[in-house]
Amino acid sequence: MKETAFAGFMCVMAPEAKVVDTSTGEVRKDRQTGATVFTVGVVAIRGRDSSVIQVAVVGEPSGVAVGTAVRVVDLEAVPWERDGRSGVAWRAASIVPAAGPAAAAGAARSGAAGSGAAGSGEAR
C-alpha cells in the first residue's frame, strides 16, 4: 500500500529501538547498514477512518515525538504468516516531521474531528 492512500499521519508512540531478545536487550539491526531499526507508532488517517500502525524504520527518526504530524516516506505493507498466525508488518524508508504549521493543524483537526485531512496527493 502506498503512503498516498492515507490523508495524513501523526506520531502517537515515540520512536524506540526494536528489541529482538527481551532477555538480553538485543536490538534489531539492519542487514545492509548495521544501523538500529526503530519502531514508531503512527495513526494513519484515511477519510473518516484511521488506524494505529507500528512502522519500522532504519535509524532513529529525528524531530519525531508524540503529537507530531509526520511524513512517512515509502511506506510498505509486508504481509507475513508464521505458525498459523498472520498479519501485516509496516516499514518505511524514513519518518520525518511534516513541513509547516498547516500540516500540523490539518493532522490535529482530522484527529479531533475524525474526518481526515484533505490530501493533496503528496506523500505525507
Number of C-alpha atoms within 10 A of each C-alpha: 11 11 21 18 15 23 24 33 36 27 25 19 18 16 25 16 20 19 17 12 10 8 7 8 11 12 17 17 18 14 9 6 9 11 15 18 21 24 23 25 19 27 23 21 23 21 17 13 11 20 11 15 20 20 22 24 26 22 20 18 18 11 11 22 17 14 17 21 29 24 23 26 18 17 22 18 16 11 10 10 9 7 5 5 7 10 11 13 14 17 24 16 14 18 29 17 21 22 12 9 10 11 20 20 13 18 27 19 14 22 19 10 11 16 15 24 23 14 16 10 11 12 19 25
